[in-house]
Amino acid sequence: MKSLHDMARIQMVAEQLAARDIIDKRVLTAMGEVPRELFVPQEMEMIAYFDRPLPIGSDQTISQPYIVALMAQALCLTGTEMLLEVGGGCGYSAAVYGHLVARVDSYEIIPELAEQARINLEKIACDNVNIIAGDATALQGNELFDVISVAAAPENVPPALIKLLKKGGHMVIPIGPQNLSQWLMLISKHEDGSLREQSLCPVGFVPLT
């Protein structure tokens, strides 16, 4: 017998995602399998599947389900990728990506949130996600990533993240100042190192710190 959360998750996938422009079946399946209620504060479990961001502490939020799905779909994931997540928060997006790629390295600069993300992921035995407390923009490029997902908004694309992206790779990132117009961007790095930028939709993310 399905629980209330199970039914809310099914409804979320059908009405918030598939009824809009999320058509990637792998993304829809992943969104239907990750129990979002385990990633929000206990007092918000009953609204976990509302299509809106929710506070998770430390002035941070868990992104609305549609945006999580849109970002995953934009990256055109096949299952073989090494993915870098910047701004892992409570671990929800990392859990979704864990169903879609080979490995996720999720960086969260707030130590308390990184620890909570580890706890949350242990609840669902997500063993291909590494939660790292630290600043992903400080990485030196010893390892490059096939895809990068950024869940906080800088005013401009950080050059350090471009350096971490493999040629032929993609990055999805919100760009713009806090409380003003931000756009979700898809950035592709061609084999010659040049970049292509595509605007996806207006968004509102917390600032990248």
C-alpha contacts under 8 A as a table, 3 or more apart, distances in Angstrom:
res1	aa1	res2	aa2	distance
2	K	5	H	7.96
2	K	6	D	5.68
2	K	7	M	6.51
3	S	6	D	5.05
3	S	7	M	6.35
4	L	7	M	5.20
4	L	8	A	6.11
5	H	8	A	4.97
5	H	9	R	6.08
5	H	35	P	7.81
5	H	37	E	7.25
5	H	46	M	7.77
6	D	9	R	5.11
6	D	10	I	6.32
6	D	35	P	7.96
7	M	10	I	5.09
7	M	11	Q	6.16
8	A	11	Q	5.04
8	A	12	M	6.03
8	A	49	Y	6.31
9	R	12	M	4.96
9	R	13	V	6.34
9	R	32	G	5.97
9	R	35	P	7.66
9	R	49	Y	6.48
10	I	13	V	5.33
10	I	14	A	6.30
10	I	32	G	6.28
11	Q	14	A	5.12
11	Q	15	E	5.81
11	Q	16	Q	7.71
12	M	15	E	5.44
12	M	16	Q	5.18
12	M	17	L	6.80
12	M	49	Y	6.33
12	M	50	F	7.78
12	M	51	D	7.86
13	V	16	Q	5.83
13	V	17	L	5.07
13	V	18	A	6.02
13	V	28	L	6.42
13	V	31	M	6.86
13	V	32	G	6.25
14	A	17	L	5.98
14	A	18	A	5.08
14	A	19	A	6.01
15	E	18	A	6.26
15	E	19	A	5.12
15	E	20	R	7.50
16	Q	19	A	6.15
16	Q	20	R	6.46
16	Q	51	D	6.96
16	Q	65	P	7.82
16	Q	66	Y	6.42
17	L	20	R	5.31
17	L	21	D	6.66
17	L	22	I	5.22
17	L	28	L	7.43
17	L	66	Y	5.99
17	L	69	A	7.42
18	A	21	D	6.39
18	A	22	I	5.22
18	A	23	I	6.18
18	A	28	L	7.35
19	A	22	I	7.58
22	I	27	V	7.89
22	I	28	L	7.35
22	I	69	A	7.01
22	I	70	L	6.60
22	I	73	Q	7.13
23	I	27	V	7.99
23	I	28	L	7.45
24	D	27	V	5.35
24	D	28	L	6.35
24	D	73	Q	6.22
25	K	28	L	5.02
25	K	29	T	6.08
26	R	29	T	5.10
26	R	30	A	6.17
26	R	100	L	7.07
27	V	30	A	5.10
27	V	31	M	6.12
27	V	69	A	6.40
27	V	72	A	6.74
27	V	73	Q	6.42
27	V	100	L	7.30
28	L	31	M	5.18
28	L	32	G	6.17
28	L	69	A	7.54
29	T	32	G	5.04
29	T	33	E	6.29
30	A	33	E	5.12
30	A	34	V	6.37
30	A	96	V	5.68
30	A	97	Y	7.91
30	A	99	H	5.81
30	A	100	L	7.21
31	M	34	V	5.75
31	M	69	A	7.14
31	M	96	V	6.32
32	G	35	P	7.83
34	V	92	Y	7.85
34	V	95	A	6.78
34	V	96	V	6.35
35	P	38	L	5.88
35	P	39	F	7.64
36	R	39	F	5.39
36	R	40	V	7.02
36	R	48	A	6.16
36	R	49	Y	7.09
36	R	92	Y	6.77
37	E	40	V	5.72
37	E	42	Q	7.99
37	E	44	M	7.86
37	E	45	E	4.95
37	E	46	M	7.56
37	E	48	A	5.22
37	E	49	Y	7.58
38	L	41	P	7.96
38	L	42	Q	7.98
38	L	45	E	7.50
38	L	120	N	6.59
38	L	123	K	7.98
39	F	90	C	6.05
39	F	91	G	7.04
39	F	92	Y	6.01
39	F	117	A	7.89
39	F	120	N	6.16
40	V	44	M	6.22
40	V	45	E	6.34
40	V	48	A	6.71
40	V	54	L	7.55
40	V	55	P	7.87
40	V	56	I	6.23
40	V	62	I	7.61
40	V	90	C	7.63
41	P	44	M	5.45
41	P	45	E	6.73
41	P	56	I	6.35
42	Q	45	E	5.39
43	E	46	M	7.59
44	M	47	I	5.48
44	M	48	A	6.11
45	E	48	A	4.99
46	M	49	Y	7.69
47	I	50	F	5.40
48	A	54	L	7.93
49	Y	65	P	7.38
50	F	64	Q	7.65
50	F	65	P	7.96
51	D	64	Q	5.20
51	D	65	P	5.79
51	D	66	Y	6.70
52	R	63	S	6.95
52	R	64	Q	4.25
52	R	65	P	7.11
53	P	61	T	6.03
53	P	62	I	5.36
53	P	63	S	4.52
53	P	64	Q	4.33
53	P	65	P	7.91
54	L	61	T	5.26
54	L	62	I	5.36
54	L	63	S	6.96
54	L	64	Q	7.47
55	P	59	D	7.09
55	P	60	Q	5.94
55	P	61	T	4.29
55	P	62	I	6.39
56	I	59	D	7.42
56	I	60	Q	5.79
56	I	61	T	5.19
56	I	62	I	6.43
56	I	89	G	7.91
56	I	90	C	7.06
57	G	60	Q	5.69
57	G	61	T	7.30
57	G	113	L	7.97
58	S	110	I	7.92
58	S	113	L	7.82
60	Q	89	G	7.18
60	Q	206	V	6.78
61	T	89	G	7.33
61	T	206	V	7.62
62	I	89	G	6.90
62	I	90	C	6.98
62	I	92	Y	7.44
63	S	67	I	6.54
63	S	68	V	6.43
64	Q	67	I	5.60
64	Q	68	V	6.55
65	P	68	V	5.15
65	P	69	A	6.24
66	Y	69	A	5.16
66	Y	70	L	6.00
67	I	70	L	4.91
67	I	71	M	6.05
68	V	71	M	5.37
68	V	72	A	6.34
68	V	93	S	6.42
69	A	72	A	5.14
69	A	73	Q	6.06
70	L	73	Q	5.10
70	L	74	A	6.07
71	M	74	A	5.18
71	M	75	L	6.62
71	M	149	S	7.47
71	M	172	V	6.32
72	A	75	L	5.48
72	A	76	C	7.15
72	A	77	L	7.29
72	A	97	Y	7.22
73	Q	76	C	5.50
73	Q	77	L	7.21
74	A	172	V	7.29
74	A	186	L	7.08
75	L	147	V	7.04
75	L	170	H	6.19
75	L	171	M	7.08
75	L	172	V	7.02
75	L	186	L	7.88
77	L	80	T	7.78
77	L	81	E	7.10
77	L	100	L	6.43
77	L	101	V	6.70
78	T	81	E	7.08
78	T	100	L	6.97
78	T	101	V	6.84
79	G	99	H	7.99
79	G	100	L	5.12
79	G	101	V	4.03
79	G	102	A	5.65
80	T	101	V	5.45
80	T	102	A	4.97
81	E	101	V	5.06
81	E	102	A	5.39
81	E	103	R	6.78
81	E	145	F	7.81
81	E	146	D	5.65
81	E	147	V	6.96
82	M	101	V	6.62
82	M	102	A	5.94
82	M	103	R	4.99
82	M	104	V	6.11
82	M	105	D	7.84
82	M	145	F	5.55
82	M	146	D	5.50
82	M	147	V	6.70
83	L	101	V	7.08
83	L	102	A	7.99
83	L	103	R	6.18
83	L	104	V	4.84
83	L	105	D	6.28
83	L	145	F	5.86
83	L	146	D	6.14
83	L	147	V	4.97
83	L	148	I	5.60
83	L	149	S	7.44
84	L	104	V	5.96
84	L	105	D	5.01
84	L	106	S	5.99
84	L	107	Y	7.74
84	L	145	F	6.33
84	L	147	V	6.44
84	L	148	I	4.69
84	L	149	S	6.28
85	E	88	G	6.19
85	E	94	A	7.25
85	E	104	V	7.04
85	E	105	D	6.11
85	E	106	S	4.49
85	E	107	Y	6.05
85	E	148	I	5.82
85	E	149	S	4.80
85	E	150	V	5.82
85	E	151	A	7.55
86	V	106	S	6.19
86	V	107	Y	5.20
86	V	108	E	6.66
86	V	136	A	6.18
86	V	148	I	7.60
86	V	149	S	6.23
86	V	150	V	4.63
86	V	151	A	6.06
86	V	152	A	7.46
87	G	106	S	7.23
87	G	107	Y	5.79
87	G	108	E	4.84
87	G	109	I	7.01
87	G	150	V	6.30
87	G	151	A	5.14
87	G	152	A	6.08
87	G	208	L	7.73
88	G	91	G	5.53
88	G	92	Y	7.85
88	G	93	S	7.16
88	G	94	A	6.70
88	G	106	S	5.39
88	G	107	Y	5.60
88	G	108	E	4.95
88	G	114	A	7.35
88	G	117	A	7.71
88	G	131	I	7.73
88	G	151	A	7.07
89	G	92	Y	7.65
89	G	108	E	6.10
89	G	113	L	5.78
89	G	114	A	6.72
89	G	117	A	6.79
90	C	113	L	5.89
90	C	114	A	6.97
90	C	116	Q	6.10
90	C	117	A	4.44
90	C	120	N	7.29
91	G	94	A	5.15
91	G	95	A	6.16
91	G	114	A	7.86
91	G	116	Q	7.88
91	G	117	A	4.46
91	G	118	R	7.28
91	G	120	N	6.80
91	G	121	L	6.70
92	Y	95	A	5.11
92	Y	96	V	6.47
92	Y	117	A	7.80
93	S	96	V	5.04
93	S	97	Y	6.14
94	A	97	Y	4.99
94	A	98	G	5.94
94	A	104	V	6.77
94	A	106	S	6.62
94	A	129	V	6.77
95	A	98	G	4.90
95	A	99	H	6.85
95	A	121	L	6.89
95	A	126	C	6.69
95	A	129	V	7.30
96	V	99	H	5.52
96	V	100	L	6.95
97	Y	100	L	4.95
97	Y	101	V	6.07
97	Y	104	V	7.03
98	G	101	V	5.75
98	G	102	A	7.18
98	G	103	R	6.68
98	G	104	V	6.35
98	G	126	C	6.96
98	G	128	N	6.17
98	G	129	V	6.16
101	V	104	V	7.20
102	A	128	N	6.93
103	R	128	N	5.14
103	R	129	V	5.99
103	R	130	N	7.91
104	V	128	N	6.36
104	V	129	V	4.64
104	V	130	N	6.07
105	D	129	V	6.06
105	D	130	N	4.86
105	D	131	I	6.24
105	D	132	I	7.16
106	S	129	V	7.10
106	S	130	N	5.96
106	S	131	I	4.91
106	S	132	I	6.00
107	Y	114	A	7.75
107	Y	131	I	6.07
107	Y	132	I	4.80
107	Y	133	A	5.82
107	Y	134	G	5.86
107	Y	135	D	6.50
107	Y	136	A	5.85
108	E	111	P	7.03
108	E	113	L	7.01
108	E	114	A	5.51
108	E	131	I	7.43
108	E	132	I	6.29
108	E	133	A	5.06
108	E	134	G	5.71
108	E	135	D	6.87
108	E	136	A	7.98
109	I	114	A	7.50
109	I	133	A	5.48
109	I	134	G	4.52
109	I	135	D	5.35
109	I	209	T	7.66
110	I	113	L	5.52
110	I	114	A	6.34
110	I	133	A	6.71
110	I	134	G	7.46
111	P	114	A	5.02
111	P	115	E	6.23
111	P	133	A	5.42
111	P	134	G	7.65
112	E	115	E	5.23
112	E	116	Q	6.28
113	L	116	Q	4.95
113	L	117	A	6.05
114	A	117	A	5.04
114	A	118	R	6.36
114	A	131	I	6.42
114	A	132	I	6.72
114	A	133	A	5.54
115	E	118	R	5.11
115	E	119	I	6.39
115	E	133	A	7.92
116	Q	119	I	5.04
116	Q	120	N	6.11
117	A	120	N	5.01
117	A	121	L	6.10
117	A	131	I	7.14
118	R	121	L	5.24
118	R	122	E	6.19
118	R	131	I	6.32
119	I	122	E	5.18
119	I	123	K	6.63
120	N	123	K	5.35
120	N	124	I	7.27
121	L	124	I	5.47
121	L	125	A	6.16
121	L	126	C	5.51
122	E	125	A	4.88
122	E	126	C	6.40
123	K	126	C	7.99
126	C	129	V	6.33
127	D	130	N	7.92
135	D	138	A	5.58
135	D	139	L	7.51
136	A	139	L	5.53
136	A	161	L	7.95
137	T	158	P	7.50
137	T	160	A	5.55
137	T	161	L	6.10
138	A	160	A	7.37
139	L	142	N	7.75
139	L	160	A	7.69
139	L	164	L	7.94
141	G	144	L	6.01
141	G	163	K	6.60
141	G	164	L	5.34
143	E	164	L	7.16
144	L	163	K	7.83
144	L	164	L	4.81
144	L	165	L	5.58
144	L	166	K	5.55
145	F	148	I	6.82
145	F	164	L	6.08
145	F	165	L	5.14
145	F	166	K	5.57
145	F	169	G	7.57
146	D	165	L	6.24
146	D	166	K	5.45
146	D	168	G	7.66
146	D	169	G	4.95
146	D	170	H	6.92
147	V	165	L	6.61
147	V	166	K	7.69
147	V	169	G	5.49
147	V	170	H	4.98
147	V	171	M	5.57
148	I	165	L	7.01
148	I	170	H	6.53
148	I	171	M	4.53
148	I	172	V	6.45
149	S	171	M	5.78
149	S	172	V	5.11
149	S	173	I	6.27
150	V	153	A	7.63
150	V	171	M	7.69
150	V	172	V	6.25
150	V	173	I	4.83
150	V	174	P	7.10
151	A	173	I	6.82
151	A	174	P	7.21
151	A	205	F	7.18
152	A	173	I	7.58
152	A	174	P	6.62
152	A	205	F	5.52
152	A	206	V	5.32
152	A	207	P	5.28
152	A	208	L	4.65
153	A	173	I	7.09
153	A	174	P	4.94
153	A	175	I	5.22
153	A	176	G	6.27
153	A	177	P	7.29
153	A	178	Q	7.54
153	A	182	Q	7.77
153	A	205	F	5.73
153	A	206	V	6.10
153	A	207	P	4.60
153	A	208	L	4.90
154	P	157	V	6.56
154	P	158	P	7.41
154	P	174	P	7.20
154	P	175	I	5.54
154	P	176	G	6.11
154	P	177	P	6.90
154	P	207	P	5.98
154	P	208	L	5.09
155	E	175	I	5.39
155	E	176	G	4.28
155	E	177	P	5.14
156	N	175	I	5.99
156	N	176	G	6.81
157	V	161	L	7.67
157	V	162	I	7.84
157	V	173	I	7.93
157	V	175	I	6.98
158	P	161	L	5.55
158	P	162	I	6.86
159	P	162	I	5.07
159	P	163	K	6.38
160	A	163	K	5.22
160	A	164	L	6.61
161	L	164	L	5.03
161	L	165	L	6.58
162	I	165	L	5.32
163	K	166	K	7.81
165	L	169	G	6.03
165	L	170	H	7.26
165	L	171	M	7.56
165	L	189	K	7.41
166	K	169	G	5.15
166	K	189	K	7.25
167	K	189	K	5.31
167	K	190	H	5.57
167	K	191	E	4.94
167	K	192	D	7.45
167	K	193	G	6.25
168	G	188	S	6.88
168	G	189	K	5.31
168	G	190	H	5.06
168	G	191	E	5.60
169	G	188	S	5.89
169	G	189	K	5.57
169	G	190	H	7.52
170	H	186	L	6.89
170	H	187	I	5.62
170	H	188	S	4.46
170	H	189	K	6.39
171	M	186	L	5.74
171	M	187	I	5.06
171	M	188	S	6.41
172	V	184	L	6.98
172	V	185	M	5.62
172	V	186	L	4.56
172	V	187	I	6.28
173	I	184	L	5.64
173	I	185	M	5.30
173	I	186	L	6.62
173	I	187	I	7.89
174	P	182	Q	6.34
174	P	183	W	5.41
174	P	184	L	4.15
174	P	185	M	5.87
174	P	203	V	7.09
174	P	205	F	7.05
175	I	182	Q	5.31
175	I	183	W	5.38
175	I	184	L	6.32
175	I	185	M	6.96
176	G	180	L	7.02
176	G	181	S	6.15
176	G	182	Q	4.33
176	G	183	W	6.66
177	P	180	L	5.59
177	P	181	S	6.94
177	P	182	Q	6.68
177	P	207	P	7.37
178	Q	181	S	7.90
178	Q	182	Q	7.80
178	Q	204	G	7.76
178	Q	205	F	7.42
178	Q	206	V	6.69
178	Q	207	P	5.88
179	N	204	G	7.26
181	S	202	P	7.10
181	S	203	V	7.58
181	S	204	G	7.63
182	Q	202	P	5.69
182	Q	203	V	5.43
182	Q	204	G	6.07
182	Q	205	F	7.77
183	W	199	S	6.54
183	W	200	L	7.01
183	W	201	C	5.69
183	W	202	P	4.39
183	W	203	V	5.52
183	W	204	G	7.99
184	L	199	S	6.11
184	L	200	L	5.37
184	L	201	C	5.47
184	L	202	P	6.11
184	L	203	V	6.17
185	M	197	E	6.62
185	M	198	Q	5.61
185	M	199	S	4.68
185	M	200	L	5.66
185	M	201	C	7.73
186	L	197	E	5.77
186	L	198	Q	5.08
186	L	199	S	6.43
186	L	200	L	6.94
187	I	195	L	6.61
187	I	196	R	5.62
187	I	197	E	4.61
187	I	198	Q	6.45
188	S	195	L	5.58
188	S	196	R	5.14
188	S	197	E	6.58
189	K	192	D	7.99
189	K	193	G	5.79
189	K	194	S	5.79
189	K	195	L	4.69
189	K	196	R	6.59
190	H	193	G	5.22
190	H	194	S	5.36
190	H	195	L	6.12
190	H	196	R	7.65
191	E	194	S	7.40
